[in-house]
Amino acid sequence: MQGAIGLRRGRGEEVDEFTRADKKKLIQAAWTDRLATEARISTGCARRWSDCSPASPPAPTAS
């Protein structure tokens, strides 16, 4: 027996209500939401440090 003592070996078959494709979609959706949340937080922090009101529209960018 290899590995840590007291740990059982896993099963070879998956017993789950989600398919691998479903799991992949769920993970992708979670990452998309996480990145959007981080972007909102980053924008809020940047606006906070620029003494801009969170209720005011974003300042125009030079392009």
Secondary structure, DSSP 8 states (H G I E B T S, - for coil): --SSTT-----SS---SS-HHHHHHHHHHHHHHHHHHHHHHHHHHHHHHTT--TTS-------
